[in-house]
Amino acid sequence: MGGKTLQQHAAERAEELPGAEMSHPFGAEWDVYKVRGKVFMLQTATTGTPIVTLKSAPEDARALRSAHPDITPGYHMNKKHWITLHPGGGLDADLIRELVTESYLLVLENSVPKSQWPVDPRTFGQEP
């Protein structure tokens, strides 16, 4: 992953996303990333290992968990709608960026009123 950690890759992508903000509502051990007040990513090392937890469509979450041993059901979250990424070398930087972006777009589209969207989730990232 180019010398960067799982959490560094995830945080860098989250910070690039329009309207994304990081806070510590659960204490300094948890980095919580939100868009318009809705959580789309959490990072912590309270488990003894630095992890990243992201929103995922249920069918995508199942497929990701089957395909990648470093992806498990969401730590302390709804196991159907959230996944947790673990370090271990099985996840490349591109996949991490893609999963962070997908989490952001899912939360935006499903939890934020359309009038507050900083981007249109249906066209974000597409070439004009």
C-alpha positions as CSV (number, residue, x, y, z in Angstrom):
1,M,0.0,0.0,0.0
2,G,2.9,2.3,-0.7
3,G,4.0,2.5,3.0
4,K,0.7,3.9,4.2
5,T,-1.6,2.1,6.6
6,L,-5.1,1.0,6.0
7,Q,-6.4,3.9,8.2
8,Q,-4.2,6.4,6.4
9,H,-5.5,5.4,3.0
10,A,-9.1,5.5,4.3
11,A,-8.7,8.9,6.1
12,E,-7.0,10.5,3.0
13,R,-10.0,9.5,0.8
14,A,-12.6,10.5,3.4
15,E,-10.9,14.0,3.7
16,E,-11.2,14.5,-0.1
17,L,-14.9,13.9,-0.2
18,P,-17.1,17.1,-0.4
19,G,-18.8,18.0,3.0
20,A,-16.9,15.3,4.9
21,E,-15.9,16.1,8.5
22,M,-14.1,14.2,11.2
23,S,-14.9,14.4,14.9
24,H,-14.5,12.4,18.1
25,P,-18.0,12.0,19.6
26,F,-17.0,8.7,21.2
27,G,-13.7,9.8,22.6
28,A,-10.2,10.3,21.2
29,E,-9.9,6.6,20.3
30,W,-12.5,6.9,17.6
31,D,-12.2,9.0,14.4
32,V,-15.7,9.4,13.1
33,Y,-16.3,10.7,9.6
34,K,-19.6,12.2,8.8
35,V,-21.3,13.9,5.8
36,R,-24.0,16.4,6.8
37,G,-24.1,14.9,10.3
38,K,-24.4,11.3,9.2
39,V,-21.7,8.7,9.9
40,F,-20.1,7.0,6.9
41,M,-16.7,5.9,8.4
42,L,-15.3,5.0,11.8
43,Q,-11.6,4.3,12.7
44,T,-10.3,2.9,15.9
45,A,-7.5,0.7,17.3
46,T,-9.5,-0.1,20.5
47,T,-9.7,-3.7,19.3
48,G,-5.9,-4.0,19.5
49,T,-5.7,-3.6,15.7
50,P,-6.3,-0.5,13.7
51,I,-9.6,-1.0,11.8
52,V,-11.9,0.9,9.5
53,T,-15.7,0.5,9.6
54,L,-17.8,1.5,6.6
55,K,-21.4,1.4,5.4
56,S,-22.1,-1.1,2.6
57,A,-25.1,-2.3,0.7
58,P,-26.1,-5.7,2.2
59,E,-25.5,-7.7,-1.0
60,D,-22.1,-6.0,-1.5
61,A,-21.2,-6.6,2.1
62,R,-21.8,-10.3,1.8
63,A,-19.8,-10.5,-1.4
64,L,-16.9,-8.5,0.0
65,R,-16.8,-10.7,3.2
66,S,-16.7,-13.8,1.0
67,A,-14.0,-12.5,-1.3
68,H,-11.7,-10.9,1.3
69,P,-10.6,-12.4,4.6
70,D,-9.7,-8.9,5.8
71,I,-13.3,-7.7,5.6
72,T,-15.7,-8.8,8.4
73,P,-19.1,-7.7,9.6
74,G,-19.2,-4.1,11.0
75,Y,-17.6,-3.9,14.5
76,H,-20.2,-2.6,16.9
77,M,-22.5,-1.8,14.0
78,N,-25.4,-3.4,12.2
79,K,-23.8,-6.5,10.7
80,K,-26.0,-6.4,7.6
81,H,-25.2,-2.8,6.6
82,W,-21.7,-2.2,7.8
83,I,-18.3,-3.9,7.2
84,T,-15.0,-3.6,9.0
85,L,-11.7,-3.6,7.1
86,H,-8.6,-5.1,8.9
87,P,-5.0,-4.7,8.1
88,G,-3.2,-7.7,6.7
89,G,-2.2,-6.9,3.2
90,G,-5.2,-8.3,1.4
91,L,-6.7,-4.9,0.7
92,D,-5.1,-2.6,-1.8
93,A,-5.3,1.2,-1.8
94,D,-7.7,1.3,-4.7
95,L,-10.2,-1.0,-3.1
96,I,-10.0,1.0,0.2
97,R,-10.6,4.3,-1.7
98,E,-13.5,2.7,-3.5
99,L,-15.1,1.3,-0.3
100,V,-14.8,4.7,1.5
101,T,-16.4,6.5,-1.5
102,E,-19.2,3.9,-1.7
103,S,-19.9,4.3,2.0
104,Y,-20.0,8.1,1.7
105,L,-22.4,7.9,-1.3
106,L,-24.7,5.3,0.4
107,V,-25.0,7.5,3.5
108,L,-25.6,10.6,1.5
109,E,-28.2,9.1,-0.7
110,N,-30.1,7.2,2.0
111,S,-29.7,9.4,5.1
112,V,-29.3,13.0,4.0
113,P,-32.1,15.1,2.6
114,K,-31.5,15.8,-1.1
115,S,-31.5,19.5,-0.5
116,Q,-28.4,19.1,1.7
117,W,-26.3,16.9,-0.7
118,P,-22.9,18.4,-1.4
119,V,-22.8,16.2,-4.5
120,D,-25.2,14.1,-6.5
121,P,-24.5,10.5,-5.4
122,R,-25.7,9.2,-8.8
123,T,-23.1,11.1,-10.8
124,F,-20.3,11.8,-8.4
125,G,-16.9,10.7,-9.8
126,Q,-18.1,10.3,-13.3
127,E,-16.4,12.0,-16.1
128,P,-18.4,14.9,-17.6
